[in-house]
Amino acid sequence: MDPVIRKLFGNMPISQLNDVQLANAKSKQQNTVLFLGVGIAVLGVTAYSLYKQNVVLKARIVKR
């Protein structure tokens, strides 16, 4: 085992170390998916808001 990993995790069994690393990887993936989902939702709401404003402005232009 790498000396740095041994210093961080002590004499943890390899199977337990692998479980910890797997849990960390899953957590990072979940965070990435969460951030992407929130970003897509924000962009969707922004696009819809701009679309509705455009419809209102077009209606104003037609009335004049």
QUISUL-V485706 format. One record per residue. N is the residue number from 0. SS is DSSP state (H for helix, E for strand, L for the rest). PHI is phi in degrees with one decimal (NA if undefined). Layout:
N/SS/PHI + N/SS/PHI
This chain:
0/L/NA + 1/L/-62.1 + 2/H/-60.1 + 3/H/-66.1 + 4/H/-64.6 + 5/H/-62.7 + 6/H/-66.5 + 7/H/-70.0 + 8/H/-105.1 + 9/L/69.1 + 10/L/-97.1 + 11/L/-66.9 + 12/L/-59.7 + 13/H/-58.1 + 14/H/-63.6 + 15/H/-69.7 + 16/H/-61.6 + 17/H/-63.2 + 18/H/-63.3 + 19/H/-64.1 + 20/H/-64.6 + 21/H/-65.6 + 22/H/-63.4 + 23/H/-64.8 + 24/H/-64.8 + 25/H/-64.0 + 26/H/-63.5 + 27/H/-64.3 + 28/H/-65.4 + 29/H/-63.9 + 30/H/-64.3 + 31/H/-63.5 + 32/H/-63.3 + 33/H/-62.2 + 34/H/-63.3 + 35/H/-64.0 + 36/H/-62.9 + 37/H/-64.7 + 38/H/-61.7 + 39/H/-65.8 + 40/H/-63.3 + 41/H/-63.8 + 42/H/-63.8 + 43/H/-64.2 + 44/H/-64.6 + 45/H/-63.5 + 46/H/-63.0 + 47/H/-64.1 + 48/H/-62.0 + 49/H/-65.1 + 50/H/-62.3 + 51/H/-63.7 + 52/H/-62.7 + 53/H/-63.7 + 54/H/-62.0 + 55/H/-63.5 + 56/H/-64.9 + 57/H/-64.1 + 58/H/-65.1 + 59/H/-64.6 + 60/H/-64.4 + 61/H/-65.9 + 62/H/-66.3 + 63/L/-78.9
